[in-house]
Amino acid sequence: MKIVSVLKRNRLIFLVLVVYSILLFTSPDKAIQSWKNSTYYLIEMLQVLPVIFLLTVVIEALVPKEMITKGFGEKSGIKGNLFSLLLGSISAGPIYAAFPISKLMLKKGASITNIVIILSSWAVIKIPMLANEVKFLGIKFMGIRWVLTVISIFTMGYFMALFVKKRDLPKPEMESKERILTIKQEYCIGCGVCVKLLPEYYEIRDNKAFVKQDPKEKSQIAVIVKMADKCPTKAIVVGQSE
Ligand code: SF4
């Protein structure tokens, strides 16, 4: 049961390992090359991500929510769009480094449009990238591409905000020290019993149960404790567990 659960949770990694194994028998050269590429990117990620996480901690602790809301929020207008373009363009590091920062900025009040602008400019019009482009393809090529790309990025940002709302994004989990209700993810088998019994407190995402909200009144806790007992794997913990 536990092995199946581990496999389910890490299915992408296992799928990649299976593909590598097949490749090793059918085309060893490609397998070795793929392994080298993966190792290269893994090492790169291990070098970049600690710095990014440190940066997110600094932003979380030192940048007030009002500042992000004012500079990059729904009401920041064209000024916010231009700030976002600038932020994405002067950033350094690979695009995956932008995701934790974007998540934090969304949490602190940035708009979907501005996050799309930051991510897109980070990915395709970073200043070092433009300098290289001039070197190899000339300034006219770079300039026209930059203008067309910026128009596309802004259009994409506004369209994304029409279709994707903040409520569609994954909800951040509550800090464990704040929780009354916790689900031990390693035990949850996603059977859905808890959701059926108390849909106001639990939800299923990616075959796992998550807490939607903590009970607001003490009187509700008794019901929750009783229902938690019906979880077949005893994954639900009521009370601060960690
Ligand atoms: S009842 Fe338990 S095992 Fe089933 S989904 Fe809920 S928490 Fe997971």
Residues whose N, C-alpha, C, O or C-beta is under 5 A from the ligand:
A	BS01	SF4	I183 Y187 C188 I189 G190 C191 G192 V193 C194 A209 C231 P232 T233 A235 I236
